[in-house]
Protein backbone atom coordinates (compact mmCIF):
# COMPACT_ATOMS: atom_id res chain seq x y z
CA UNK A 1 0.00 0.00 0.00
CA UNK A 2 1.31 3.41 -0.85
CA UNK A 3 1.57 6.34 1.57
CA UNK A 4 0.23 9.82 1.22
CA UNK A 5 0.37 13.05 3.21
CA UNK A 6 -2.48 15.34 4.06
CA UNK A 7 -1.46 18.84 5.23
CA UNK A 8 -3.72 21.78 5.99
CA UNK A 9 -2.16 25.23 5.87
CA UNK A 10 -3.77 28.36 7.24
CA UNK A 11 -2.30 31.77 6.47
CA UNK A 12 -3.37 34.92 8.27
CA UNK A 13 -2.28 38.52 8.01
CA UNK A 14 -2.56 41.24 10.66
CA UNK A 15 -1.91 44.94 10.30
CA UNK A 16 -2.06 47.70 12.87
CA UNK A 17 -4.96 50.03 13.03
CA UNK A 18 -4.28 52.71 10.47
CA UNK A 19 -4.77 55.57 12.89
CA UNK A 20 -2.22 54.06 15.32
CA UNK A 21 0.61 53.63 12.82
CA UNK A 22 1.89 57.21 13.27
CA UNK A 23 1.85 56.76 17.02
CA UNK A 24 3.85 53.55 16.80
CA UNK A 25 6.42 55.08 14.49
CA UNK A 26 6.75 58.17 16.64
CA UNK A 27 7.11 56.10 19.82
CA UNK A 28 9.83 53.95 18.28
CA UNK A 29 11.65 57.02 16.96
CA UNK A 30 11.50 58.66 20.39
CA UNK A 31 12.74 55.46 22.03
CA UNK A 32 15.63 55.25 19.58
CA UNK A 33 16.51 58.89 20.22
CA UNK A 34 16.55 58.32 24.00
CA UNK A 35 18.60 55.19 23.52
CA UNK A 36 21.23 57.06 21.54
CA UNK A 37 21.44 59.60 24.35
CA UNK A 38 21.78 56.80 26.93
CA UNK A 39 18.73 58.01 28.80
CA UNK A 40 16.09 55.49 27.78
CA UNK A 41 16.64 53.78 31.14
CA UNK A 42 18.30 55.76 33.92
CA UNK A 43 19.61 54.10 37.09
CA UNK A 44 18.08 55.13 40.42
CA UNK A 45 21.00 56.59 42.39
CA UNK A 46 18.86 57.93 45.23
CA UNK A 47 19.72 56.38 48.58
CA UNK A 48 16.98 54.21 50.05
CA UNK A 49 18.67 53.82 53.45
CA UNK A 50 16.58 55.09 56.37
CA UNK A 51 18.88 56.94 58.83
CA UNK A 52 18.50 56.83 62.60
CA UNK A 53 16.05 59.28 64.11
CA UNK A 54 17.41 61.88 66.52
CA UNK A 55 15.66 60.13 69.41
CA UNK A 56 17.19 56.80 68.48
CA UNK A 57 20.62 58.35 68.11
CA UNK A 58 20.26 60.05 71.50
CA UNK A 59 19.31 56.74 73.10
CA UNK A 60 22.24 54.97 71.46
CA UNK A 61 24.64 57.64 72.69
CA UNK A 62 23.25 57.36 76.22
CA UNK A 63 23.54 53.57 76.21
CA UNK A 64 27.09 53.81 74.97
CA UNK A 65 28.00 56.28 77.72
CA UNK A 66 26.38 54.10 80.41
CA UNK A 67 28.19 51.04 79.10
CA UNK A 68 31.51 52.87 79.09
CA UNK A 69 31.06 54.01 82.70
CA UNK A 70 30.37 50.46 83.87
CA UNK A 71 33.02 48.46 82.03
CA UNK A 72 36.66 47.69 82.69
CA UNK A 73 36.32 47.43 86.46
CA UNK A 74 34.35 50.64 86.81
CA UNK A 75 30.86 51.02 88.28
CA UNK A 76 28.73 47.93 87.96
CA UNK A 77 31.48 45.71 86.59
CA UNK A 78 33.74 46.60 89.54
CA UNK A 79 31.02 45.85 92.09
CA UNK A 80 30.15 42.55 90.48
CA UNK A 81 33.82 41.56 90.27
CA UNK A 82 34.19 42.35 93.97
CA UNK A 83 31.23 40.07 94.76
CA UNK A 84 32.78 37.29 92.68
CA UNK A 85 36.13 37.74 94.43
CA UNK A 86 34.36 37.57 97.81
CA UNK A 87 32.67 34.28 97.09
CA UNK A 88 29.39 35.73 95.91
CA UNK A 89 28.69 38.24 98.72
CA UNK A 90 29.02 41.95 99.30
CA UNK A 91 30.60 43.35 102.47
CA UNK A 92 27.39 43.48 104.51
CA UNK A 93 26.56 39.91 103.60
CA UNK A 94 30.06 38.76 104.49
CA UNK A 95 29.76 40.42 107.92
CA UNK A 96 26.50 38.56 108.59
CA UNK A 97 28.00 35.34 107.24
CA UNK A 98 30.91 35.61 109.66
CA UNK A 99 28.51 35.68 112.61
CA UNK A 100 26.69 32.64 111.28
CA UNK A 101 30.00 30.83 110.77
CA UNK A 102 31.15 31.56 114.33
CA UNK A 103 27.90 30.23 115.75
CA UNK A 104 27.94 27.15 113.54
CA UNK A 105 31.55 26.18 114.29
CA UNK A 106 32.17 27.61 117.76
CA UNK A 107 32.37 25.57 121.01
CA UNK A 108 29.81 25.83 123.78
CA UNK A 109 30.62 28.53 126.31
CA UNK A 110 27.94 29.13 128.87
CA UNK A 111 29.40 32.54 129.70
CA UNK A 112 29.51 33.63 126.04
CA UNK A 113 25.91 34.79 126.32
CA UNK A 114 26.06 38.23 127.93
CA UNK A 115 22.53 37.82 129.30
CA UNK A 116 23.25 34.49 131.00
CA UNK A 117 24.92 36.09 134.04
CA UNK A 118 21.83 38.18 134.70
CA UNK A 119 19.60 35.10 134.51
CA UNK A 120 22.02 33.22 136.79
CA UNK A 121 22.04 36.01 139.37
CA UNK A 122 18.25 36.23 139.39
CA UNK A 123 17.91 32.46 139.78
CA UNK A 124 20.37 32.30 142.69
CA UNK A 125 18.74 35.26 144.44
CA UNK A 126 15.31 33.67 144.08
CA UNK A 127 16.51 30.35 145.56
CA UNK A 128 18.29 32.13 148.44
CA UNK A 129 15.23 34.22 149.22
CA UNK A 130 12.96 31.19 149.21
CA UNK A 131 15.34 29.24 151.45
CA UNK A 132 15.69 32.17 153.85
CA UNK A 133 11.95 32.66 153.94
CA UNK A 134 11.53 28.99 154.94
CA UNK A 135 14.29 29.25 157.52
CA UNK A 136 16.42 26.74 155.64
CA UNK A 137 19.10 29.01 154.28
CA UNK A 138 22.42 27.11 154.08
CA UNK A 139 20.74 23.79 154.73
CA UNK A 140 21.02 20.70 152.60
CA UNK A 141 17.63 21.42 151.08
CA UNK A 142 18.79 24.87 150.16
CA UNK A 143 21.90 23.46 148.53
CA UNK A 144 19.92 20.78 146.67
CA UNK A 145 17.40 23.24 145.31
CA UNK A 146 20.20 25.57 144.23
CA UNK A 147 22.02 22.74 142.47
CA UNK A 148 18.88 21.59 140.69
CA UNK A 149 17.94 25.11 139.54
CA UNK A 150 21.44 25.85 138.28
CA UNK A 151 21.58 22.48 136.50
CA UNK A 152 18.28 23.10 134.79
CA UNK A 153 19.43 26.57 133.81
CA UNK A 154 22.67 25.20 132.36
CA UNK A 155 20.81 22.45 130.49
CA UNK A 156 18.41 24.94 128.97
CA UNK A 157 21.31 27.16 127.99
CA UNK A 158 23.11 24.24 126.34
CA UNK A 159 19.95 23.18 124.50
CA UNK A 160 19.42 26.70 123.30
CA UNK A 161 23.02 26.81 122.08
CA UNK A 162 22.57 23.52 120.22
CA UNK A 163 19.43 24.82 118.51
CA UNK A 164 21.19 28.00 117.50
CA UNK A 165 24.22 26.05 116.25
CA UNK A 166 22.04 23.69 114.19
CA UNK A 167 20.19 26.63 112.68
CA UNK A 168 23.47 28.43 111.96
CA UNK A 169 24.94 25.34 110.28
CA UNK A 170 21.88 25.06 108.05
CA UNK A 171 22.12 28.76 107.23
CA UNK A 172 25.83 28.40 106.51
CA UNK A 173 25.18 25.56 104.09
CA UNK A 174 22.43 27.51 102.35
CA UNK A 175 24.68 30.55 102.24
CA UNK A 176 27.32 28.51 100.44
CA UNK A 177 24.77 27.42 97.87
CA UNK A 178 23.54 30.98 97.50
CA UNK A 179 27.09 32.23 97.11
CA UNK A 180 27.62 29.95 94.14
CA UNK A 181 24.40 31.21 92.57
CA UNK A 182 25.42 34.80 93.30
CA UNK A 183 28.72 34.32 91.49
CA UNK A 184 26.93 33.20 88.33
CA UNK A 185 24.42 36.00 88.63
CA UNK A 186 27.16 38.58 89.21
CA UNK A 187 29.05 37.28 86.18
CA UNK A 188 25.94 37.63 84.01
CA UNK A 189 25.14 41.08 85.42
CA UNK A 190 28.64 42.43 84.84
CA UNK A 191 28.23 41.57 81.15
CA UNK A 192 25.21 43.85 80.79
CA UNK A 193 27.22 47.02 80.02
CA UNK A 194 29.22 45.13 77.40
CA UNK A 195 26.02 43.74 75.91
CA UNK A 196 24.57 47.25 75.77
CA UNK A 197 27.69 48.45 73.93
CA UNK A 198 27.50 45.49 71.57
CA UNK A 199 23.83 46.24 70.92
CA UNK A 200 24.67 49.81 69.91
CA UNK A 201 27.51 48.49 67.78
CA UNK A 202 25.10 46.07 66.10
CA UNK A 203 22.82 48.97 65.21
CA UNK A 204 25.70 50.81 63.57
CA UNK A 205 26.73 47.63 61.76
CA UNK A 206 23.17 47.25 60.52
CA UNK A 207 23.17 50.81 59.20
CA UNK A 208 26.55 50.27 57.54
CA UNK A 209 25.35 47.00 55.99
CA UNK A 210 22.23 48.65 54.61
CA UNK A 211 24.34 51.49 53.24
CA UNK A 212 26.70 49.07 51.51
CA UNK A 213 23.78 47.13 50.03
CA UNK A 214 22.32 50.38 48.72
CA UNK A 215 25.67 51.34 47.20
CA UNK A 216 25.86 47.92 45.57
CA UNK A 217 22.36 48.39 44.19
CA UNK A 218 23.27 51.77 42.69
CA UNK A 219 26.51 50.38 41.25
CA UNK A 220 24.63 47.45 39.70
CA UNK A 221 22.03 49.75 38.19
CA UNK A 222 24.74 51.96 36.71
CA UNK A 223 26.71 49.03 35.32
CA UNK A 224 23.55 47.43 33.91
CA UNK A 225 22.28 50.69 32.39
CA UNK A 226 23.70 50.03 28.85
CA UNK A 227 22.11 46.58 28.73
CA UNK A 228 18.89 47.89 30.21
CA UNK A 229 18.75 50.57 27.50
CA UNK A 230 19.16 47.95 24.79
CA UNK A 231 16.49 45.78 26.36
CA UNK A 232 14.13 48.74 26.69
CA UNK A 233 14.73 49.65 23.03
CA UNK A 234 14.00 46.11 21.90
CA UNK A 235 10.88 46.07 24.05
CA UNK A 236 9.72 49.31 22.43
CA UNK A 237 10.41 47.85 18.99
CA UNK A 238 8.44 44.72 19.84
CA UNK A 239 5.35 46.88 20.19
CA UNK A 240 4.78 46.20 16.49
CA UNK A 241 5.67 42.53 16.72
CA UNK A 242 2.05 41.44 16.80
CA UNK A 243 1.51 42.91 13.38
CA UNK A 244 2.62 41.19 10.15
CA UNK A 245 2.03 37.82 8.48
CA UNK A 246 1.71 34.57 10.40
CA UNK A 247 1.40 31.04 9.08
CA UNK A 248 -0.12 28.13 10.99
CA UNK A 249 0.14 24.54 9.80
CA UNK A 250 -1.99 21.64 11.04
CA UNK A 251 -0.61 18.13 10.37
CA UNK A 252 -3.11 15.49 9.22
CA UNK A 253 -2.60 11.70 8.84
CA UNK A 254 0.61 10.95 6.97
CA UNK A 255 0.11 7.29 5.82
CA UNK A 256 -2.53 5.15 4.05
CA UNK A 257 -3.31 2.95 7.03
CA UNK A 258 -4.17 5.93 9.13
CA UNK A 259 -6.33 7.34 6.37
CA UNK A 260 -8.29 4.07 6.04
CA UNK A 261 -8.81 3.83 9.78
CA UNK A 262 -9.97 7.40 9.84
CA UNK A 263 -12.39 6.80 6.99
CA UNK A 264 -13.76 3.67 8.70
CA UNK A 265 -14.42 5.54 11.91
CA UNK A 266 -16.15 8.25 9.93
CA UNK A 267 -18.41 5.70 8.23
CA UNK A 268 -19.31 4.12 11.57
CA UNK A 269 -20.17 7.50 12.93
CA UNK A 270 -22.45 8.24 9.98
CA UNK A 271 -24.11 4.81 10.23
CA UNK A 272 -25.11 5.33 13.84
CA UNK A 273 -26.12 8.95 13.53
CA UNK A 274 -29.88 8.33 13.24
CA UNK A 275 -30.12 5.96 16.14
CA UNK A 276 -29.61 2.95 13.83
CA UNK A 277 -27.62 -0.11 14.76
CA UNK A 278 -24.94 -2.00 12.87
C-alpha positions in Angstrom: 0.0 0.0 0.0 1.3 3.4 -0.9 1.6 6.3 1.6 0.2 9.8 1.2 0.4 13.0 3.2 -2.5 15.3 4.1 -1.5 18.8 5.2 -3.7 21.8 6.0 -2.2 25.2 5.9 -3.8 28.4 7.2 -2.3 31.8 6.5 -3.4 34.9 8.3 -2.3 38.5 8.0 -2.6 41.2 10.7 -1.9 44.9 10.3 -2.1 47.7 12.9 -5.0 50.0 13.0 -4.3 52.7 10.5 -4.8 55.6 12.9 -2.2 54.1 15.3 0.6 53.6 12.8 1.9 57.2 13.3 1.8 56.8 17.0 3.8 53.5 16.8 6.4 55.1 14.5 6.8 58.2 16.6 7.1 56.1 19.8 9.8 53.9 18.3 11.6 57.0 17.0 11.5 58.7 20.4 12.7 55.5 22.0 15.6 55.3 19.6 16.5 58.9 20.2 16.6 58.3 24.0 18.6 55.2 23.5 21.2 57.1 21.5 21.4 59.6 24.4 21.8 56.8 26.9 18.7 58.0 28.8 16.1 55.5 27.8 16.6 53.8 31.1 18.3 55.8 33.9 19.6 54.1 37.1 18.1 55.1 40.4 21.0 56.6 42.4 18.9 57.9 45.2 19.7 56.4 48.6 17.0 54.2 50.1 18.7 53.8 53.5 16.6 55.1 56.4 18.9 56.9 58.8 18.5 56.8 62.6 16.0 59.3 64.1 17.4 61.9 66.5 15.7 60.1 69.4 17.2 56.8 68.5 20.6 58.4 68.1 20.3 60.0 71.5 19.3 56.7 73.1 22.2 55.0 71.5 24.6 57.6 72.7 23.3 57.4 76.2 23.5 53.6 76.2 27.1 53.8 75.0 28.0 56.3 77.7 26.4 54.1 80.4 28.2 51.0 79.1 31.5 52.9 79.1 31.1 54.0 82.7 30.4 50.5 83.9 33.0 48.5 82.0 36.7 47.7 82.7 36.3 47.4 86.5 34.3 50.6 86.8 30.9 51.0 88.3 28.7 47.9 88.0 31.5 45.7 86.6 33.7 46.6 89.5 31.0 45.8 92.1 30.2 42.5 90.5 33.8 41.6 90.3 34.2 42.3 94.0 31.2 40.1 94.8 32.8 37.3 92.7 36.1 37.7 94.4 34.4 37.6 97.8 32.7 34.3 97.1 29.4 35.7 95.9 28.7 38.2 98.7 29.0 42.0 99.3 30.6 43.4 102.5 27.4 43.5 104.5 26.6 39.9 103.6 30.1 38.8 104.5 29.8 40.4 107.9 26.5 38.6 108.6 28.0 35.3 107.2 30.9 35.6 109.7 28.5 35.7 112.6 26.7 32.6 111.3 30.0 30.8 110.8 31.1 31.6 114.3 27.9 30.2 115.8 27.9 27.1 113.5 31.5 26.2 114.3 32.2 27.6 117.8 32.4 25.6 121.0 29.8 25.8 123.8 30.6 28.5 126.3 27.9 29.1 128.9 29.4 32.5 129.7 29.5 33.6 126.0 25.9 34.8 126.3 26.1 38.2 127.9 22.5 37.8 129.3 23.3 34.5 131.0 24.9 36.1 134.0 21.8 38.2 134.7 19.6 35.1 134.5 22.0 33.2 136.8 22.0 36.0 139.4 18.2 36.2 139.4 17.9 32.5 139.8 20.4 32.3 142.7 18.7 35.3 144.4 15.3 33.7 144.1 16.5 30.4 145.6 18.3 32.1 148.4 15.2 34.2 149.2 13.0 31.2 149.2 15.3 29.2 151.4 15.7 32.2 153.9 12.0 32.7 153.9 11.5 29.0 154.9 14.3 29.3 157.5 16.4 26.7 155.6 19.1 29.0 154.3 22.4 27.1 154.1 20.7 23.8 154.7 21.0 20.7 152.6 17.6 21.4 151.1 18.8 24.9 150.2 21.9 23.5 148.5 19.9 20.8 146.7 17.4 23.2 145.3 20.2 25.6 144.2 22.0 22.7 142.5 18.9 21.6 140.7 17.9 25.1 139.5 21.4 25.8 138.3 21.6 22.5 136.5 18.3 23.1 134.8 19.4 26.6 133.8 22.7 25.2 132.4 20.8 22.4 130.5 18.4 24.9 129.0 21.3 27.2 128.0 23.1 24.2 126.3 19.9 23.2 124.5 19.4 26.7 123.3 23.0 26.8 122.1 22.6 23.5 120.2 19.4 24.8 118.5 21.2 28.0 117.5 24.2 26.0 116.2 22.0 23.7 114.2 20.2 26.6 112.7 23.5 28.4 112.0 24.9 25.3 110.3 21.9 25.1 108.1 22.1 28.8 107.2 25.8 28.4 106.5 25.2 25.6 104.1 22.4 27.5 102.3 24.7 30.6 102.2 27.3 28.5 100.4 24.8 27.4 97.9 23.5 31.0 97.5 27.1 32.2 97.1 27.6 29.9 94.1 24.4 31.2 92.6 25.4 34.8 93.3 28.7 34.3 91.5 26.9 33.2 88.3 24.4 36.0 88.6 27.2 38.6 89.2 29.1 37.3 86.2 25.9 37.6 84.0 25.1 41.1 85.4 28.6 42.4 84.8 28.2 41.6 81.2 25.2 43.8 80.8 27.2 47.0 80.0 29.2 45.1 77.4 26.0 43.7 75.9 24.6 47.3 75.8 27.7 48.4 73.9 27.5 45.5 71.6 23.8 46.2 70.9 24.7 49.8 69.9 27.5 48.5 67.8 25.1 46.1 66.1 22.8 49.0 65.2 25.7 50.8 63.6 26.7 47.6 61.8 23.2 47.3 60.5 23.2 50.8 59.2 26.5 50.3 57.5 25.4 47.0 56.0 22.2 48.7 54.6 24.3 51.5 53.2 26.7 49.1 51.5 23.8 47.1 50.0 22.3 50.4 48.7 25.7 51.3 47.2 25.9 47.9 45.6 22.4 48.4 44.2 23.3 51.8 42.7 26.5 50.4 41.2 24.6 47.5 39.7 22.0 49.7 38.2 24.7 52.0 36.7 26.7 49.0 35.3 23.5 47.4 33.9 22.3 50.7 32.4 23.7 50.0 28.8 22.1 46.6 28.7 18.9 47.9 30.2 18.7 50.6 27.5 19.2 48.0 24.8 16.5 45.8 26.4 14.1 48.7 26.7 14.7 49.7 23.0 14.0 46.1 21.9 10.9 46.1 24.0 9.7 49.3 22.4 10.4 47.9 19.0 8.4 44.7 19.8 5.4 46.9 20.2 4.8 46.2 16.5 5.7 42.5 16.7 2.0 41.4 16.8 1.5 42.9 13.4 2.6 41.2 10.1 2.0 37.8 8.5 1.7 34.6 10.4 1.4 31.0 9.1 -0.1 28.1 11.0 0.1 24.5 9.8 -2.0 21.6 11.0 -0.6 18.1 10.4 -3.1 15.5 9.2 -2.6 11.7 8.8 0.6 10.9 7.0 0.1 7.3 5.8 -2.5 5.1 4.0 -3.3 2.9 7.0 -4.2 5.9 9.1 -6.3 7.3 6.4 -8.3 4.1 6.0 -8.8 3.8 9.8 -10.0 7.4 9.8 -12.4 6.8 7.0 -13.8 3.7 8.7 -14.4 5.5 11.9 -16.2 8.2 9.9 -18.4 5.7 8.2 -19.3 4.1 11.6 -20.2 7.5 12.9 -22.5 8.2 10.0 -24.1 4.8 10.2 -25.1 5.3 13.8 -26.1 9.0 13.5 -29.9 8.3 13.2 -30.1 6.0 16.1 -29.6 3.0 13.8 -27.6 -0.1 14.8 -24.9 -2.0 12.9 
